[in-house]
Amino acid sequence: AMAQQAPIFSVPPADAPQLAARGEWSVGVRTIELVHPAQPDILRFDATTGKAPLADRKLTIEIWYPATIPAGKEERVVYESAMPGTPSPGTPAKFLIQGRALRDAPPVSAPGTAFPLVVVSHGYPGSRTFLTWLTENLASKGYVVAAIDHTDSVFGAQRGFASTLLNRAADQVFVIDTLTARSRDNADFLHGLMNPDRIAVVGYSMGGYGALATAGAGYSRSGGAARAIKGGYLDQWLSDNPKFETQRRPAVKALV
């Protein structure tokens, strides 16, 4: 009978390691839309001019956080994701993931308690819901967890790899900066909930590649990424560029 129930992946089975168990907090989840203005669209790079046009880069972010579950509400949610690859005729284009969180739940009210931020970055391709088994679990242990839908790297909307190479670390840093600013806004739900001075970045596959740069390991000028990105648009992320140090965020204390 249990095998016929859709699993909730953030709830480990009985034989999981001790530290895998969910934590003490109930979990809320919200979706927000961010826009990184005037970013180079490297996939439209013009070899004649040596430049790429600028375009606003839209990013969808899923945020999990310690929450209060109102009476009569259930800590359940269903996430929707596009299928990886190109679905064959007659197969669904999307699939559902069962979760243990409450959509738009009120954040916990614990004066003097602000939770560290964990930024989660998926692979190429992937999605912000690809690691919900981890994101929900971390939030239950006392973290604000923000997973990014990296434009051009998302299931069902994948585009050329050059965009991912150029934007992966940039997306992570932009999300860190934006959520940090929001946490200092008295009117934002993150105010008092998120600690902007304690941040970790978790990257899977291509997300890990970007996370290394976000944490301070610049790319090599002779490496494949630098050769693949034309026009010098990756220069700010190269380890031998004196300006690379400006990309580092001292609040990032941990990297996975």
N, C-alpha and C positions, 0 to 999 in steps of 0.2 A: 504493500500500500504506500509506503514512504517513497518508493522509487517512482511512483506515478505523480508525485507532487513536484512542481517546479522548484528547484533548489534556490536558496538565497546564499550566494557565494561568500558574502561577508560574514556569515555565521559558520565557523569551522565545525566539522564533525567531531564526534567524541574522541576520535583517535588523533586529533591534531596536536601539535606541540603546545605546551602549557601557555606560552606567551601569545599564541594565535587567538585565544579567546577574545571576544569583544569586551570593551571596557565598560566603565560605569555610566557613561553618558548616553542619553537618547540622542538621535541624530536627525537633523533637519537638512534639507537640500533646496538650493535655489539655482536658477539659470539666469545668467546675466550676459549682456552683449557689450563688448568693448570695441572701440575703433582706434587703431593706431594710424594717425593721419599721415598722409604724404610719404608713403614708403615706396622705394623703387620696385617696380614690377619687373623683376629680372627675366621673366619668361617673355617679355616683349622688348628685350634688349635690342637696340638698333646698332648693328655693326658699323654702319656708315657714320653715325654721329658719335658712337662710343658711349651712348647713354641709354638708360632705361626710363620710361615715363613713370611719374609718381602717381600713386593711387592710395586711397584710404584702405587699410587692411582691417577687415572685420574678423573678430575672434569671439566665438561662443565659449563661455566658461561655466562649468558646473561647480558649485561650491557646496561642500558638506560641512557641518558645524555642530557642536553640542547644542542641543535644543530642548525646549520644554514641549511635551506632547499634551495638548489640551484634552480635557475630559471628553470622551466620546469619539476621539480620533485614534487611528491606528498607525503605527510606525511601519507603513508599507508604501512602496512606490514601484512603478514600472518604468524602466528606461527603454527607449527605442533607438535602434542603430541600423544604419544601412548595412547590407551584406557586403563582406569583403569581395573584391574582384567583380566580375561581371556575371550576375546570376543567369543561369541557363533558362530557356523558355519554360514557363510553368512553375518555376520556383519563386519563393517570396523575395522581394527586393529588400525587405527589412526583417529584423528579428527583435524580440523583446527580452529584457533582462529583469528578473524579479529582484527587488531590493528591499532592505529594511531601513527606511528613512521616511520622514514625512515632508511632503512638498510644501515649501514656504512656512515651515513651522517657526514659531517665535524663538529667537536665540535664548539660551539660558541667561538668567539675570543673576550674575554673581559678581557684585562690586569688588574690585581689586583683583579679579581673575581675568586675565586675557590669555588666549590660547595661541601657541605658535602657529605660523602659516606653513603649510606644505604645498608646494606647487608641483603638480604631476603632469608629465609630458609624455605623450604616447609615441609609438613608432611610426614608420612610413610604410604603408598607411596605418591608420588606427582611428580612435575617436575618444572623446572625453569620457565615455562610459565604458571603455575597454577594460578598465582596471577597477570597476566598482567593488569587487571583492576586497580590494585594498583601501580604496578611498573611504568607504563607509566604515570599515573596521578602524582606520586611523582616527576618524572623527569621533568614534565612540570612546576613544582613549584620550581625548582632550586635545584635538587639533582642529584648526580650520584648514580644510583641504580644497584646493582649487585645481581642477583638471581642465586643460586647454584643448579645444578643438583647433588644431593648427591648420589654418586655411591652406589649401592645395595638398594637404596630407591626410585628408579625412576619407574614410570608407565612402565610396559612391561619388566622391568629388575630387579624386586624386588627379594632380597635374604634374608637370615636369619636375624632376628631382632638384634642379637648380634652385627653385623657390624654397624647398625644404632646407637645403644647405645654407642658404643666405639667411633665412628667417627663424630658424629653430631657436637659437640662443636669444635672438632679438625679441622674439615673442615672449620667452620666459622672463627676460628682464623687464619688458613693458608691463607684463601682468604683475610682477613684483612691485614695480613703481606705482602702478595704478591702484592696486589693492592697499598698498601702504598709504597712499593719499586718502583713499576712501575711509580707512580705519581712523583717520584723524579728523574726519568730518562728523560733527555731532549728529547730523541728520541721517547718517548711513547706518545700516544694520550691522556693519562690521565694527563700528565705533564701540570700544569697550569689550568687544568680543575677540578681536585679533590683536596679537602682540607684534607690531611692525619691526621689532628689534630681534626677533627670533624666527628665522626662516630656514626651511630646508627645501631642496629641489630633488625630486625623484624622477628619473628619466629611464624609459624603457627603450632599448634599441636606439633608433635615431634620436629619441628624447634624451637618452644618456649622452649621446654625442654632443648635443647642444648644452646639456647640463654641465659638462666638463668646462666648456668655455664660460658659461655663466658663473661658475665657481672660481674661475681665474686661470684655467689652462688654455691659453690662446692657441689658435691653429697655426700650423707651419706654413711659411710662405712658399715652400717647395712641395707642399702636400696637394693631394687631389682636390680638396675643396677650393683652395686658392686658385688652382689652375682652371677649375670648372666655372668660376664666377668671373665674368668679364667686367671691364670698366672700373676695377678697383673697389667695387662695392663691398667686398669682404675685408678690406684692409683694416677696418676698425676692430676686427676680431683676430688679427694676426699677432702672434706673441712678440714679434720684434718691432711692433709699432708702439712708440712711446705713449700714444693715446689709448692703447688697449686697457691700461690701468683704470681709465675712467669708466669702463664697462663693469667693473667689479662692484658688488654691493656688500658692504661690511656686515649687513644684517644676515646674510646667508652664512649659517653656521654649520650646515650639514649637507652632504651630497650622497645620494644613493643611485 
